[in-house]
Amino acid sequence: MISVKSTNELSPKELIDILKARVAVFVVEQNCPYQEVDDDDYNDLHVRLIENGNLEAYTRIINKGDHITFGRVLVVEKYRKAGLGTKIVGATIEEIKKRFPNQPIQIQAQAYLQEFYAGFGFKAISDVYLEDNIPHLDMLMN
């Protein structure tokens, strides 16, 4: 089941489940100490794939004014290799198009996922650069 809620709509348990999964992936697994919870978390939309009460995959959507972005794309480790990354990104793009029609979608993708995002119609608009010591590039979908 896909669920989309603003931060204020999340229960404390839902919020903690999200933050726990994000820290596990982006700080612990990637060995990348950085400010994982940030000011965007006050106002973003949380897209969750939940089955049997368990968070399996997640993204967040952020309205940047002149464009929409999404990030913190993750699949919880024990649910990987089942196509859930494609499912959560597809659901995220659908939600953006529904809530923000005709807005461009621009993301900061980890460089090794360039072809994955190209499969959804994203095109690279920058060279590869380091963000928190991880190679990234900017990608756009009009």
Backbone torsions as a table, in degrees:
resi	resn	phi	psi	omega
1	MET	NA	131.9	174.8
2	ILE	-91.7	132.9	177.1
3	SER	-126.5	135.3	176.5
4	VAL	-126.1	121.0	-179.9
5	LYS	-140.0	149.4	170.2
6	SER	-75.2	165.9	179.9
7	THR	-56.4	-43.9	-177.7
8	ASN	-66.7	-20.1	179.4
9	GLU	-86.3	-15.1	-178.8
10	LEU	-73.9	142.9	171.6
11	SER	-75.0	161.6	176.0
12	PRO	-55.6	-41.4	179.1
13	LYS	-62.9	-44.0	179.4
14	GLU	-60.9	-43.5	-179.7
15	LEU	-64.4	-44.3	179.6
16	ILE	-64.6	-40.7	177.3
17	ASP	-58.7	-42.4	178.8
18	ILE	-63.9	-51.3	-176.3
19	LEU	-64.9	-37.4	177.3
20	LYS	-61.5	-45.6	179.6
21	ALA	-65.4	-42.7	-179.6
22	ARG	-62.8	-45.5	179.5
23	VAL	-64.4	-40.7	179.2
24	ALA	-58.0	-42.5	-177.3
25	VAL	-81.5	-55.2	-167.8
26	PHE	-85.1	-20.6	178.2
27	VAL	-105.3	-54.1	-174.2
28	VAL	-75.5	-59.2	-177.3
29	GLU	-60.2	-44.1	-176.2
30	GLN	-86.3	3.0	178.3
31	ASN	47.4	53.8	-171.9
32	CYS	-133.0	90.6	179.0
33	PRO	-72.4	116.6	176.8
34	TYR	-156.8	171.3	-178.9
35	GLN	-75.9	85.6	-173.7
36	GLU	-66.8	-45.5	175.4
37	VAL	-86.5	126.3	-174.8
38	ASP	-134.3	-177.8	-176.4
39	ASP	-63.8	-26.6	176.9
40	ASP	-60.2	-27.6	-177.4
41	ASP	-64.1	-19.0	177.3
42	TYR	-66.7	-32.8	-169.0
43	ASN	-126.0	7.3	-176.1
44	ASP	-87.6	175.3	175.4
45	LEU	-106.9	136.4	-178.5
46	HIS	-105.5	119.9	179.3
47	VAL	-103.9	120.4	-175.8
48	ARG	-125.8	140.4	169.3
49	LEU	-103.4	115.4	-175.4
50	ILE	-123.0	131.2	174.0
51	GLU	-132.7	132.4	179.2
52	ASN	52.2	37.9	178.8
53	GLY	77.6	2.7	-178.3
54	ASN	-106.2	133.5	172.8
55	LEU	-71.5	119.8	-179.4
56	GLU	-107.6	-34.1	-179.3
57	ALA	-151.1	159.8	-171.0
58	TYR	-156.9	149.0	163.8
59	THR	-146.9	166.1	170.5
60	ARG	-126.5	145.2	179.7
61	ILE	-110.3	134.5	-179.5
62	ILE	-129.3	128.1	175.1
63	ASN	-86.5	112.2	-179.2
64	LYS	-94.9	6.4	179.2
65	GLY	93.7	-70.5	-179.2
66	ASP	-87.9	-8.9	175.3
67	HIS	-159.7	167.2	175.8
68	ILE	-109.3	143.9	176.0
69	THR	-131.0	162.1	169.7
70	PHE	-140.7	156.6	-178.5
71	GLY	-166.4	-164.6	-175.0
72	ARG	52.8	37.7	-179.0
73	VAL	-71.0	123.4	-179.5
74	LEU	-148.0	153.4	166.7
75	VAL	-122.2	125.9	179.1
76	VAL	-57.1	137.3	-169.4
77	GLU	-48.0	-46.0	-174.4
78	LYS	-73.1	-5.7	179.3
79	TYR	-110.1	9.1	-177.7
80	ARG	-74.1	162.9	178.4
81	LYS	71.2	24.2	179.1
82	ALA	-121.7	13.0	178.7
83	GLY	79.7	12.7	-176.8
84	LEU	-72.8	-25.9	176.2
85	GLY	-62.0	-45.4	177.5
86	THR	-63.2	-41.1	-178.7
87	LYS	-64.6	-46.3	-176.6
88	ILE	-70.7	-38.0	178.3
89	VAL	-68.0	-42.7	176.7
90	GLY	-58.7	-44.4	178.9
91	ALA	-65.3	-36.7	179.0
92	THR	-64.9	-45.8	179.6
93	ILE	-63.1	-42.7	176.8
94	GLU	-58.8	-44.2	-179.5
95	GLU	-64.2	-41.7	178.1
96	ILE	-62.0	-46.3	-179.3
97	LYS	-63.4	-33.3	178.6
98	LYS	-71.8	-46.5	-175.3
99	ARG	-83.4	-28.7	-174.6
100	PHE	-131.7	63.7	-175.4
101	PRO	-60.0	143.0	176.2
102	ASN	66.1	12.5	175.6
103	GLN	-91.3	137.5	174.3
104	PRO	-67.5	149.1	176.9
105	ILE	-112.4	120.4	179.5
106	GLN	-122.9	132.4	-178.6
107	ILE	-127.6	159.9	168.9
108	GLN	-104.8	104.8	-175.6
109	ALA	-100.3	143.3	170.2
110	GLN	-64.3	135.2	-170.6
111	ALA	-55.2	-36.9	-177.3
112	TYR	-68.4	-11.8	179.3
113	LEU	-100.7	12.3	-177.7
114	GLN	-55.6	-47.2	-178.8
115	GLU	-67.3	-36.0	176.2
116	PHE	-56.9	-50.7	-178.7
117	TYR	-71.4	-31.6	176.0
118	ALA	-59.8	-31.8	177.9
119	GLY	-62.6	-20.0	176.6
120	PHE	-95.5	-3.6	179.8
121	GLY	105.2	7.1	177.7
122	PHE	-79.4	145.0	177.3
123	LYS	-123.5	139.6	179.0
124	ALA	-64.8	134.4	177.5
125	ILE	-125.2	11.0	176.7
126	SER	-147.5	166.7	169.0
127	ASP	-77.5	168.2	176.1
128	VAL	-70.7	137.5	178.1
129	TYR	-139.4	163.6	178.7
130	LEU	-92.5	128.9	172.7
131	GLU	-124.6	114.3	-175.6
132	ASP	54.6	39.8	178.4
133	ASN	65.0	19.8	176.8
134	ILE	-120.3	128.1	179.9
135	PRO	-62.6	126.9	179.4
136	HIS	-130.3	167.0	167.4
137	LEU	-149.1	152.9	176.8
138	ASP	-83.6	139.3	179.7
139	MET	-135.2	147.8	-174.8
140	LEU	-130.8	141.6	170.2
141	MET	-125.1	122.6	179.2
142	ASN	-91.7	NA	NA
